[in-house]
Amino acid sequence: MKYFLTLILAVLACLPLAAQESFPAGTRPASTTISMKGWPRIDNENRVYFGISAPEATHVIADICNKKYELQRDEKGFWTGRTDPLVVGEHYYFMEIDGARVSDPGTETIYGCNAMASWIEIPEDPAESAYYTFNPDIPHGQVRECRFWSPSGQKSRRIFVYTPAEYETNLTATYPVLYLQHGMAEDERGWHQQGHLAHILDGQIASGKCVPMIVVMENGECDYGFGAKPGETMDQFGAAFEGILLNETIPYVEKTFRARTNREGRAMAGLSWGGKQTFDIALRHTDRFAWVGAFSGAIFLMPGTKVETLYDGVFANPEQFNAQVHVLFLGMGTEENFGADRLSKMLTEAGIRNVYYSSPGTAHEWLTWRRCLNQFVPLIFR
């Protein structure tokens, strides 16, 4: 009993002062605020309110999307501050306490910016966010964390695999597979945690908008920022992923799951750098993939580039390409400038069928990529 009481007192000592503070009127905890922490909070004008206990600190800043907000100290050493109104969607942020950059202990953390970052989401209107929100009235698939041995890396690799709700009951069925990639300085957790992949697929499948499919989320070997590895060129950055995907990941998936094993049953898509990897891999291996998508793809074309020379000349014969690749999808937000619209126009003028999607009002962010995925999956495996 004495040990138990000591443990309880130790736990109570770790509880934040936030629980003892009064909260600003008209605010509520964010969806990412940890249970019973109380901070951070959001108001109806989409402002974020931070609160953190740092009795020994002399200077505390909240850095959200590279804009810094000074927090004020009360007599107990509890620091609070408020942001300007923020746009809807997800935001990474950090606390700076006497110059040290740390995560906020009151909120969920997420892997992004090549770090475990604090994370907050400014909610969209419920009607707008319904497609990526959990719906209790429909069947739900599973997202599994799997590991397999990588001979090339001499280490275990982790992938996340979505299987549709019917996978557990329709035991004779095989399923097409979408290989879905993250961006630079992110990893295989992104589409599951931030992209709400499972909610999107559950809704699409339940409504009949897309076919039941398996989705594989793998680490693209670009989970750090370019330039972090001394001497690495941009051509080398993430390039090892091609061999890993083709020679290790796909064989593991097709051995472990009831996955279709022909090109008609494989698609690949990715966001940002993952979009570049998708084009680099899938367009050079159209014998392996019949459906291809890039969401804000980091596809850099030099001035004067001729479409027919790209990706080992895959676009040189439009008739042949259009017969092989059933959907070539490009999407981006209206507030970013990644050139997907220009590339789509170039391809169209060259006779290459493609689908272009523009996400209204969004930039290089998860709202854009959720919307792109929502547009892409109804088109594939048809």
N, C-alpha and C positions, 0 to 999 in steps of 0.2 A: 504493500500500500504506500509506504514511504517513497519507493521508487516511482510509483505511478503518479503521486502528487508532484514529485520533483519534475517529472516529464511534462505534466500539464502546465506547471509554472513556466517551464522553459518554452513551451509552445506559445503560451500567452505573451511571454516577453518578446516573441518574434512578431506578434501581430502588429500591423501598422497603426500609427497614431490616427490614420484616416478614420478608423472606426469610432474614434472619440471626437472627431471634428464634425461641425455642422456643414452640410453641403450647400453650394450655391442654389438659390431658388430656381426652379424651372429646369434643372438638369437631371440627367439619368445616367447610370453606368453605361459605358459602351458595350457592344456585343462581345468585345474581346477582353473586357475587364474581368480579372480573376474573381471568382466567387467570394463575396464578403469583404473584398478589398475596398470597394467604394470609388476609387479613383483608378484611371481617368474617367471623366464624365463628358457628356455631350448635351448641348442645349438645342432648342428648335431652330436656331440660326446656324447650326452646323459648326459651332465653336467648340473646341476641346478645352476642358479644364483639367489641369494636372495637379496632383498633390503627392508629396513624397516626404518622408521623415528623414532628415539629415541634420541632427542637432549639432554636430561638430563642424558642419560645412560653413563656408563664408560666401560662396557664390554658386548658384544652381541655375542651369539653363535647360530648357527643353528645345531640342533641335529637331524640327519636323520638316522633312523635305528641304533641308538646307536653309530653312528660315528659323532664326533663333529667337526664343521668347524668354525674357528674364522672369524668374520666379521670386516671390517675396517670402521672407521668413517671418513666422510669428514668434511669440515669446517661448514657445515650447520646442522650437527648432523644426516646425513643420512648414514646408515650402509649398506655395500654391501659385498658379499662374494660368492665363487664358490665352488661347490663340485668336487670330482673326477667323472669320468664317472660312471653312475649307470646302473644297469641291467634294462631291460624293465619290465614294470609292475607298480603296485601301491606301494607307499611308504608313511608311516606315518612320520611326523616330527613335531618338536616343536622348538620354539625360546626360548632361555634363555637370559633374559635381567637383568643384575646385579643379577644373581642367581635365578630369578623368571622364572618358566617354563610357557610359554604362547603360545597361538595359533598365527599363522601368520595372520594378518588382511587382507593380500592380496590374500589369497587362500580360497577355499572351505574347510569346516571342515567336518569330518566324525566321527561317533562313532566307536572307536576301542581302544584297550589298556586300556579299562575301563575309557575312557576320550573322550571329543570332541577334536580330534586331527586334526592338519593341514594335508593336503592330496595333493599328487602330483602323476601324472602318467607319466612314461616314455613310449611313444607310441611304440607299436609293428609295424612291417611292415604292411601296409594296407591289404595285402592279408591274413596275419596271423590273423589280428584282425577283419576281415569282419564279422565273425559269431556273434560277440557281439557288432557290431557297428550299429547304426540306419540306416535302409535301406528305403529311401523314396519311393521306387517302389513296396512295398508290403503292405498288410493290417496290421494294428497294433492293438493289444489288449490294455487293460487298467489295471493299477495297482491302486487298491482302498485301502485307509486307512480306516479300520473299527474298531469299538470299541464295546465290549460287556461286560456285568457284570460277574465277577468271584465270585461265592459264596464261593469258598475255600479261596480266597485271600481277599474277601470283598473289591474289587476295580475293576475299569474298566481295561480291557486288550485291547491292540492295536495289530492288525494283518494287514499285507499287503496281498492283494489277487489279483493275476493276473487272468484275464479272457481273453480268446482268442478273436480275432476280430469278429468272427462269433457269439459270445455269444449274441450280441445285436440284431441280425437279425434272427437267427435260434431259435426262441423262444420256440419251442417244444423239443429241444434237451436237454439231460442231459449229464454231463461231468465227467470223472474221475478226481480225485484230487491227486496231489502230495503235501505232507506236507514236506517242505524244511527248514532245520534248519541251523542256524549260529553256530559260534564257541565260545569258551571262551572269555569273555571280549568284545564281540560284541553283537548286538541285532537284532531285526526283520527288521531293515533297511538295513542290510548288503547285502543281495542277490539282493534287488532292486537297491540300489545305487552303490555298488561296483561290484557286480556280474553281473550286466547288464542282469538280468534274463529275462526281457521283450524282449530285443533285440534278445536274444538267442532263446526264444520260438517263437517269431514272425517269425524268419527266418526258424526255423525247421518246423513249421506248414505250412508256405507258400510254402516251397519246397516239402512238403509231407513226410518229413523224420520222423516226429513224429505226433501223433494224437493230435487234439485239446484237451486241458486239462485246468483245474483250478490249480493254484499253490498257496498254503497258506504258508506264512512266519510268524512265531510266535516267541515270546520271549521264549527262552528255560530255563529261570530261572538260566542262567549261564552268565549273562551279566556283571559280575565282575570277577576279577581274583581269582582263588582258593587260599585260605588262608586269604582273606580279611575279612571273617566272622569268628570271634573267635570261636574256638571249633568245627568248621564244618569239618567233615571227607570227604575224596574223594568220598566215597560211597554216602554221603548225598548231595554232590555238584550237583545241577541241578536235583536231583532225584524227586522233587515235580512236575516236568514238566509232568511226565507220567500221573498222575491223571488229570492234567489240560487238556492235549491234548485229552485223551480218553473220559473224562466226561464233558468237557466244550467246548473246541475248535471245535472238530469234530461235536458235536450236533449243535453248532451255525452255522457252515459252511453249514451243510446239511439242516438246516432250512432256511437259508438266500439265498443260491445259488442253482442253478439247478445242484446239485451234486449227483453223483451216491452213493448209500448207502450200497453197498456190498463190500466184501473184494477185489473182482476183480477190483473194481473201486477205490481202495486206494493204494497209494505208499508212502513211506517215505524215505527220504535221508537227509544227513547232512554233514557238513564239520567239521573236527577236533573234538572238544567235541560234536558237533552236530551229528557227525558220531557215536560216542559212544552212545549217547542217542538214535539214530536210531536203532542200534543193540539191546540195552537194551529193548526198547519198542517193536519194530516191530517183533523181533525174539521171544519174549515172548508172542506175540499176533498175531500169524499167522492166527488166525481166523478173524483178522481185516485188515491185510495188505498182499498183494500178491506180492509186488515188493519192494525191499529194496536196498539202496545204501549208501556207506560210502566213502567220499572223504577225504583222509588223516585222516581217522578216528582214534580217540584216543582210540584204542582198545588194552589194555595192557594185554598181556598173560604172566603169570609166567612160568619160566622154568619147563618143565615136564607136562604142561597143556595138558589134553586130550580133543580133539575136542568134543567127544560125551558127555562131562559133561557140556559144555558151555550152557548158556541161558536156564536153566532148562531142558537140555537134548534134545534141538530141533534138534540137528544134529545126535542123536543116531540112528535114522532110516532114512538113506539117501534116500531110495525110497519114503518114505512118505514126507520128506522135499522137495524133487525135484518136487513132484506133487503139493505141496502147494505153494511154493515160486517160481514164474516163472522166476524171475531174482534176483540174489544176486550179487551186483556190488561192487567191491573194486578198488579204484584208488588212486594214489599219484604221486608226482613229483619225477623225478630221483635224485634230489639234496636233498631230505629229507630222513629221516630214521624212518618212522612211522610203518613199519612192515607189510603193506598191502600185499606186495609180499609174505612174509613168511606165513601169514595167508591164502592167496589164495592157496598156495601150500599145506598147511596142510588140507584145506578143500577138495581140489581135490583128495589128497591121501585117504581121508576118504569117497570118493564117492559123495561129495556134489558139485553139479554144481554151478559154479560161473564164473563171468566175471571179469578179471583183466585188468586195464588200467594204463599205465605208461606215465606221461606227460613229454616229453623230455625237459631237461634243466631248469626245474622249481623246486622251493622249497616249503615251507609251506606258500603259498601265493595265492592271488586271481586268478592269471593266471592258476595255477593248478586246482582250483576249478571251474572256468569257463569251462575249457577244460573237466573236469570230468562230469559236468552237460551236456555239449554238446554231450558227448559220451553216457550218461545214458538215456536221455529222448527219443531217438529213440527206445530204447529197451522195454519201458514199455507200458502197456495197449494194447498190440498187441494180 
